[in-house]
Amino acid sequence: MFHHEYLTFPKIERIDTPNGRYYRTPDGDFSSVTTILNERLDHSALNAWKQRVGPEEANRVSRQASTRGTAVHHLAEQYLLNNKDYAKGSMPNNIYTFNSIRSILDNNIGTIYGIESLLYSRLLQAAGTADLLAQYNGINSIIDFKTSKRIKTADQIESYFIQTAAYSLMAAEHSNYNFPQIVILMMVDNEDPLIFIKKARDYFSRVKQVFIR
């Protein structure tokens, strides 16, 4: 059973539009972290792939990945909420994917401070939803769940580190808690999961470079 001590953050509203997601906050409307990253980071490799496979195939793969990612996130959320029926109604392949990290959660997650926490920063003029705020191996961490069809290296997922480091700054801006560690738990098809652990501060300068204009 996981222990919860939820932190209280300012109430914000998540709004999805055809042009991206934004959040209504006490300090104004801010674009989501992922929307900003999609606009401002280099996506030449992704764009080259889309051009190579064509728009129809690219859209099909993107929809499939999004649906799968949402389903696996839901499984993780329900499991961390100590729901004994966390897998009820889920597709077997999604359960299989989640089960690849279940023992990692059991062995490493301590006190949970937030699940699907809505966060924002007036400094960064951005907002987002953090998958998990919790102790990981005893260190307060921003933890993000990812799915992938293939093994990736740290150099290939810089955007994930920037994203979670931004959440670290947001959590500190609106609480008395610091989250110095960022953790990416990546579930990979037909492979062991990948665990990337970084110091949030190593990405703060990159966060400010991307978000503060």
N, C-alpha and C positions, 0 to 999 in steps of 0.2 A: 504494500500500500504506500502510495506517495503522500508526503506531508505537504500541505499547502498553507502559505502565509501570504495571501495576495496583497500586493501594493495597490494603493489608490492613485490613479492618474486622472488628470482633467478629462471630463467627458467630451468626446469628439464623435462626429458622425462620418461614416464612410459612404462615399457616393461614387457609383460606377457610371461612366458615360462612354459613348462610342469613341471619344478622343482620349480616353484614359481615366484613371481613378484619381479622385481628390478627396480631401477630408475637410469638413467644416469644424473649425476649432475656435476656442475663445479668443484667439488672436487673428482670426481671418481664415479664408479658404486657402489650403495648401495642397499642391500636387503630391501624389504619393511618391515614396522613395523609388519604387520600381519604375514609375512613369518617367521620373527625372533621369534615372540611370539609362533607360532606353533611349532617351533623347540626347544625352550628352556623352555617352561612352562610345568608343569605336566598335561598330558591329559589322565591320567589313567581311569577316569570315562568315558570319551568319547570312549576310546579304548575298555573298557569293554562292552559298549553299542553296538559298532560295531561288536564285537565278538558274542554278544548275538543274534543280529538280522540277522547277516550274511552280507557279502560284497554287495550283490545285493540290499538288502533293504536299507542298510546304504547309498549307492551311490544314490539311488532313492530319499531318504529323503534329502540328502545334495544338490542334483541338484534342487529339488523343493524349498528348503529354499533359495538357492542362487538366483534362478530366481525371487522369490517373493521379496527378499530383494532388488534386483536391481530395480525392478519395483516400489517399494514403495519409494526408494531413488530418483528415477526420478520424481515421483509425488511431493515429498517435494522440490526438486530443482526447478522445474518449478513454484511451488506455491510461493516460496521465491523470485523468479525472477519477480514476479508480472504478470505472464502469465495468462490471464483470461481463456485461454483454457487449463489450466494445466492438466486437466483430460481427454482430448480428446484422444481416442484410447486406453485408459487403461481398463483393465479388472475390472468389478464391484467389485469383492472381494478385489482387490488391492486398489481401491478407498475407499471402506469401511474401510479398515485397516488404510489408511492414514488419513481419516476423524476423526479417534479417537484422533489424536494429532493436528488437524488443529486449534482448539480453543486455545490450549496451545501455539502454535506459535503466533497466533493473539494477545494473552494477555501478552506474555512475551518477545518476540523478539524485540529488539531495533535496533540500527544501525548494519547493516551487513557489515563485513569487508572482507568476502570471502566465496564463495560457491564452494565445491569440490576443495579446495586449495591444490596444490602440494607443499609439504614441505620436507626439509631434514635437517640433522644435521651432521656436520663433527665430532663433539664430540661423538655422539652416533653411527656414521657409519651406519645410517639408514635413510629411507625416507618413505613418505606415503602421503595419500590423506585424508585431514580432511573434513568431511561432511559440517561443518558450523563453521565459526568464526564470532561471533556476541555478542552483549550485550544481556544478559539474566537477566531479572529483574535489569537492569542497570549495571551489572557487565560483563566486557569482559570475554567471555567464549569460550571454545572449546566444541562444541555440536555434538553429534554423534547419529544417528538414528539406532535403532536395531529393529528387529522383532523376536518374539518368540511364540512358540505354548503353552507355559505354563508360569506361574508366576515364577520369579526367585528372589533370594535374592542378596544383595550386595556381600555377601561372594562367591556367585557362579559366579560372573562376574568380578573378579579382573582383568582379562586380558583387559576388556574394559576400566577400569580406568588407567591401565598402558599405554594402547594405546593412550588415549586422553591426559594424562600427558606428554607423549613423544611429541605429537603435540604441546603442550603448550611450551615446551622447544625449539622446532624447530622454532615456530613462533617468539619467543623472540630473537632467535639467528640471525634472518634475518630481524628484524624490530625494530622500537622504541616502539612497543606496547607489553604489558604484558597481558597474559590471565590466571589470577589466579584461574579461576573457570572452572571445567569440568562438563558437563551435559550429561547424557545418557537418551534419550527419547526412551523408549521401548514400541512398540506396541505388545500387547498380544492377541492371538485369544480368542474371546468371553469374554474378560475381559477389565476393564478400563486400560488405559496405565500406565506404571510405570515411575516415574521420579526420577532419582538418581542425586543428586547434591553434589559434593565434592570439596575440595580445591586441586588444582593441586599439590601444594608443599608437600602434605601428601604422594604423590606417587613418588616424584622425586628420593628418595633413591632406591626405588624398580626399577624404570626405569634404573638407572645407574647400578644396580646389574644385571639386565637382559641383557642390551645392551653393556656395556663396559666390554670387556674381554681382 
